[in-house]
């Protein structure tokens, strides 16, 4: 029932039992172990969802980083604008290092 009140995760109305049970267990822990207001409950659930979204984005980001053998290649791949700006100030000999 918690998923009805959390709208940040798109699931196309498909729910897995474990995800729903996880939300229900979290609500149960928050409600039974404290004297929590409805506002604090909603804030705690939103914080939990935001944390899960961050973890999912990080996991996706990690898969998008190409495997590289040198720091220069990694710098060019991840930060092309920074690399271009630095190349104006660093000599070609130092850039080869």
Backbone as a chain_set.jsonl record, in Angstrom:
{"seq": "XXXXXXXXXXXXXXXXXXXXXXXXXXXXXXXXXXXXXXXXXXXXXXXXXXXXXXXXXXXXXXXXXXXXXXXXXXXXXXXXXXXXXXXXXXXXXXXXX", "coords": {"N": [[0.804, -1.2, 0.0], [2.085, 1.155, 0.399], [3.328, 1.953, -1.929], [1.409, 3.256, -3.372], [1.516, 5.818, -2.498], [3.938, 6.784, -3.175], [5.473, 8.291, -5.763], [7.732, 8.564, -7.321], [9.147, 6.557, -8.603], [9.077, 4.947, -11.634], [7.191, 2.288, -12.632], [5.469, 1.197, -14.406], [3.087, 0.27, -13.411], [3.685, -2.249, -12.536], [4.516, -4.466, -10.027], [6.845, -5.944, -7.891], [6.792, -8.528, -5.497], [8.774, -8.536, -3.506], [9.768, -5.893, -3.503], [7.536, -4.399, -2.73], [7.033, -5.58, -0.267], [9.328, -4.781, 1.031], [8.965, -1.995, 1.263], [6.68, -2.025, 2.892], [7.699, -3.251, 5.203], [9.505, -1.317, 6.003], [7.794, 0.818, 6.635], [6.418, -0.363, 8.731], [8.492, -0.679, 10.626], [9.091, 2.024, 11.126], [6.657, 3.033, 12.123], [5.901, 1.346, 14.294], [8.09, 1.378, 16.034], [8.408, 3.91, 17.004], [7.17, 7.157, 17.9], [5.958, 8.523, 15.566], [5.14, 11.165, 13.325], [2.776, 11.624, 10.623], [3.859, 13.236, 8.656], [6.653, 13.015, 9.149], [6.929, 10.313, 8.62], [6.325, 10.239, 5.87], [8.454, 11.82, 4.953], [10.635, 10.212, 5.668], [10.181, 7.968, 4.061], [10.379, 9.127, 1.508], [13.061, 9.928, 1.592], [14.28, 7.447, 1.659], [13.536, 6.427, -0.837], [14.799, 8.304, -2.508], [17.465, 7.691, -1.913], [17.629, 5.104, -2.96], [17.239, 5.688, -5.655], [19.527, 7.236, -6.161], [21.504, 5.275, -5.792], [20.853, 3.545, -7.886], [21.3, 5.21, -10.109], [24.037, 5.644, -9.807], [25.023, 3.049, -10.13], [24.294, 2.642, -12.802], [25.824, 4.659, -13.992], [28.394, 3.727, -13.445], [28.5, 1.533, -15.154], [28.638, 2.773, -17.568], [31.129, 3.894, -17.829], [33.972, 3.606, -19.716], [36.364, 0.935, -19.902], [39.586, 1.787, -19.361], [43.087, 2.18, -20.052], [44.807, 4.163, -19.29], [45.333, 7.195, -17.4], [45.079, 9.547, -18.833], [43.426, 8.887, -20.99], [41.131, 8.246, -19.587], [40.588, 10.727, -18.405], [40.025, 12.228, -20.716], [37.744, 10.892, -21.585], [35.854, 11.089, -19.455], [35.863, 13.798, -18.713], [35.76, 15.794, -20.982], [35.545, 18.579, -21.572], [36.963, 19.805, -19.494], [39.459, 18.696, -19.968], [40.054, 19.866, -22.425], [40.208, 22.567, -21.682], [42.375, 22.463, -19.901], [44.397, 21.71, -21.631], [45.138, 24.031, -22.886], [46.831, 25.253, -21.148], [48.802, 23.498, -20.412], [51.845, 22.113, -21.414], [52.643, 20.237, -24.428], [54.528, 18.203, -23.889], [54.217, 17.62, -21.18], [51.589, 16.79, -21.241], [51.802, 14.298, -22.385], [52.63, 12.66, -20.391]], "CA": [[0.0, 0.0, 0.0], [2.96, 2.323, 0.431], [3.651, 2.371, -3.296], [0.369, 4.158, -3.863], [1.835, 7.172, -2.063], [5.27, 7.142, -3.657], [5.295, 8.411, -7.212], [8.976, 8.906, -8.0], [9.712, 5.423, -9.336], [8.191, 4.483, -12.685], [7.193, 0.827, -12.727], [4.423, 0.804, -15.349], [2.089, -0.432, -12.59], [4.131, -3.608, -12.252], [5.156, -4.493, -8.723], [7.339, -7.239, -7.43], [6.43, -8.75, -4.106], [9.862, -8.166, -2.599], [9.852, -4.436, -3.388], [6.387, -3.964, -1.938], [7.269, -6.044, 1.104], [10.386, -3.939, 1.586], [8.329, -0.74, 1.682], [5.792, -2.304, 4.023], [8.541, -3.501, 6.376], [10.054, -0.025, 6.42], [6.705, 1.545, 7.296], [6.156, -1.039, 10.004], [9.569, -0.309, 11.55], [8.963, 3.433, 11.496], [5.429, 3.276, 12.884], [5.838, 0.591, 15.542], [9.218, 1.635, 16.922], [8.528, 5.317, 17.389], [5.964, 7.971, 17.929], [6.272, 9.327, 14.392], [4.002, 11.821, 12.682], [2.576, 11.245, 9.222], [4.82, 14.017, 7.879], [7.971, 12.395, 9.308], [6.863, 9.037, 7.913], [6.436, 10.542, 4.439], [9.818, 12.287, 4.7], [11.532, 9.055, 5.76], [9.975, 7.146, 2.862], [10.948, 9.861, 0.376], [14.519, 9.845, 1.711], [14.645, 6.082, 1.275], [13.379, 6.325, -2.289], [15.873, 9.1, -3.104], [18.7, 6.926, -1.756], [17.589, 4.01, -3.936], [17.425, 6.292, -6.975], [20.949, 7.581, -6.256], [22.271, 4.04, -5.971], [20.587, 3.042, -9.235], [21.995, 6.093, -11.05], [25.471, 5.383, -9.677], [25.286, 1.748, -10.75], [24.209, 2.855, -14.245], [26.977, 5.469, -14.369], [29.572, 2.863, -13.418], [28.51, 0.679, -16.344], [28.872, 3.604, -18.746], [32.534, 4.285, -17.892], [34.731, 2.606, -20.472], [37.589, 0.449, -19.276], [40.72, 2.44, -20.011], [44.38, 1.768, -19.506], [45.612, 5.295, -18.835], [44.608, 8.307, -16.784], [44.791, 10.534, -19.875], [42.246, 8.428, -21.721], [40.003, 8.378, -18.671], [40.31, 12.16, -18.304], [39.38, 12.642, -21.962], [36.425, 10.274, -21.673], [34.925, 11.575, -18.436], [35.839, 15.253, -18.593], [36.348, 16.346, -22.211], [35.647, 20.048, -21.513], [38.075, 20.108, -18.592], [40.681, 18.313, -20.671], [40.303, 20.888, -23.442], [40.644, 23.778, -20.988], [43.718, 22.227, -19.364], [45.369, 21.599, -22.722], [45.576, 25.381, -23.239], [47.813, 25.711, -20.171], [49.81, 22.468, -20.187], [52.647, 21.878, -22.613], [52.45, 18.896, -24.999], [55.411, 17.231, -23.235], [53.593, 17.231, -19.914], [50.353, 16.075, -21.563], [52.133, 12.916, -22.744], [52.93, 11.891, -19.167]], "C": [[0.842, 1.256, 0.0], [3.222, 2.848, -0.969], [2.604, 3.307, -3.888], [0.695, 5.608, -3.528], [3.231, 7.613, -2.483], [5.243, 7.131, -5.171], [6.594, 8.642, -7.966], [9.57, 7.774, -8.824], [8.695, 4.927, -10.357], [8.296, 2.974, -12.802], [6.154, 0.308, -13.706], [3.368, -0.055, -14.664], [2.434, -1.894, -12.334], [4.892, -3.581, -10.935], [5.657, -5.891, -8.425], [7.029, -7.353, -5.948], [7.524, -8.275, -3.167], [9.97, -6.66, -2.427], [8.727, -3.907, -2.514], [6.574, -4.37, -0.486], [8.349, -5.214, 1.784], [9.818, -2.613, 2.074], [7.445, -0.96, 2.907], [6.588, -2.549, 5.301], [9.131, -2.199, 6.903], [9.0, 0.795, 7.155], [6.434, 0.942, 8.664], [7.221, -0.679, 11.04], [9.406, 1.125, 12.035], [7.772, 3.678, 12.408], [5.463, 2.588, 14.244], [6.946, 0.949, 16.525], [9.356, 3.088, 17.342], [7.162, 5.974, 17.403], [6.087, 8.98, 16.789], [4.999, 9.936, 13.801], [3.908, 11.357, 11.227], [3.568, 11.983, 8.321], [6.21, 13.387, 7.949], [8.03, 11.044, 8.593], [7.042, 9.253, 6.411], [7.851, 10.991, 4.09], [10.812, 11.126, 4.729], [11.402, 8.165, 4.528], [10.564, 7.819, 1.626], [12.473, 9.795, 0.4], [15.011, 8.466, 1.286], [14.575, 5.907, -0.239], [14.486, 7.097, -2.996], [17.206, 8.353, -3.03], [18.75, 5.771, -2.757], [17.799, 4.53, -5.354], [18.89, 6.651, -7.185], [21.797, 6.344, -6.515], [22.079, 3.477, -7.372], [21.309, 3.889, -10.281], [23.498, 5.849, -11.011], [25.834, 4.055, -10.348], [25.249, 1.87, -12.273], [25.439, 3.617, -14.736], [28.239, 4.619, -14.418], [29.642, 1.972, -14.652], [28.829, 1.464, -17.608], [30.327, 4.037, -18.884], [33.298, 3.211, -18.663], [35.964, 2.163, -19.684], [38.766, 1.033, -20.045], [42.009, 2.023, -19.323], [45.203, 2.933, -18.99], [44.728, 6.392, -18.262], [44.226, 9.349, -17.83], [43.542, 10.154, -20.663], [40.999, 8.567, -20.862], [39.6, 9.84, -18.522], [39.568, 12.646, -19.545], [37.956, 12.105, -22.055], [35.435, 10.901, -20.706], [34.774, 13.089, -18.42], [36.418, 15.918, -19.839], [36.499, 17.869, -22.177], [36.805, 20.478, -20.622], [39.4, 19.795, -19.27], [41.051, 19.354, -21.721], [40.816, 22.171, -22.802], [42.066, 23.617, -20.448], [44.769, 22.187, -20.46], [45.865, 22.965, -23.184], [46.715, 25.849, -22.332], [48.966, 24.727, -19.964], [50.544, 22.203, -21.496], [52.424, 20.461, -23.13], [53.325, 17.827, -24.338], [54.792, 16.722, -21.942], [52.309, 16.448, -20.182], [50.621, 14.61, -21.893], [52.36, 12.04, -21.522], [51.723, 11.183, -18.649]], "O": [[0.352, 2.324, -0.367], [3.327, 4.058, -1.172], [2.899, 4.068, -4.81], [0.21, 6.525, -4.192], [3.647, 8.726, -2.162], [5.02, 6.091, -5.79], [6.551, 8.898, -9.169], [10.427, 8.024, -9.672], [7.586, 4.534, -9.996], [9.379, 2.442, -13.046], [5.975, -0.904, -13.826], [2.825, -0.986, -15.259], [1.569, -2.684, -11.956], [5.802, -2.773, -10.749], [4.975, -6.885, -8.676], [7.012, -6.349, -5.236], [7.231, -7.672, -2.135], [10.235, -6.186, -1.322], [8.951, -3.058, -1.651], [6.301, -3.585, 0.422], [8.281, -4.974, 2.989], [10.147, -2.158, 3.169], [7.468, -0.166, 3.848], [6.186, -2.096, 6.373], [9.241, -2.007, 8.114], [9.291, 1.399, 8.187], [6.244, 1.665, 9.642], [6.897, -0.404, 12.195], [9.566, 1.405, 13.223], [7.868, 4.45, 13.363], [5.088, 3.194, 15.248], [6.753, 0.832, 17.735], [10.343, 3.45, 17.983], [6.157, 5.408, 16.974], [6.3, 10.168, 17.033], [3.938, 9.313, 13.782], [4.847, 10.774, 10.684], [4.06, 11.422, 7.342], [6.875, 13.24, 6.924], [9.061, 10.68, 8.028], [7.81, 8.544, 5.76], [8.392, 10.597, 3.057], [11.725, 11.067, 3.905], [12.402, 7.666, 4.012], [11.177, 7.156, 0.789], [13.107, 9.626, -0.641], [16.044, 8.344, 0.628], [15.462, 5.304, -0.843], [15.053, 6.609, -3.974], [17.987, 8.381, -3.982], [19.801, 5.495, -3.336], [18.464, 3.882, -6.162], [19.443, 6.404, -8.257], [22.698, 6.363, -7.353], [23.029, 2.986, -7.981], [21.867, 3.349, -11.236], [24.159, 5.845, -12.05], [26.84, 3.962, -11.051], [26.076, 1.273, -12.963], [26.024, 3.272, -15.762], [29.059, 4.769, -15.324], [30.734, 1.686, -15.145], [29.245, 0.884, -18.61], [30.726, 4.503, -19.952], [33.267, 2.037, -18.294], [36.526, 2.929, -18.902], [38.915, 0.794, -21.243], [42.014, 1.577, -18.176], [46.208, 2.716, -18.314], [43.547, 6.504, -18.59], [43.168, 9.97, -17.728], [42.706, 11.005, -20.964], [39.939, 8.959, -21.35], [38.412, 10.162, -18.514], [38.593, 13.39, -19.437], [37.062, 12.793, -22.55], [34.305, 11.211, -21.084], [33.691, 13.608, -18.146], [37.473, 16.547, -19.757], [37.479, 18.398, -22.7], [37.541, 21.406, -20.957], [40.357, 20.56, -19.149], [42.226, 19.685, -21.886], [41.747, 22.794, -23.311], [42.87, 24.546, -20.534], [45.912, 22.587, -20.238], [46.918, 23.049, -23.816], [47.478, 26.74, -22.704], [49.996, 25.093, -19.399], [49.925, 22.084, -22.554], [52.057, 19.574, -22.359], [52.915, 16.671, -24.235], [54.841, 15.527, -21.65], [51.976, 15.535, -19.426], [49.746, 13.767, -21.697], [52.288, 10.814, -21.61], [51.801, 10.494, -17.632]]}, "num_chains": 1, "name": "protein.A"}
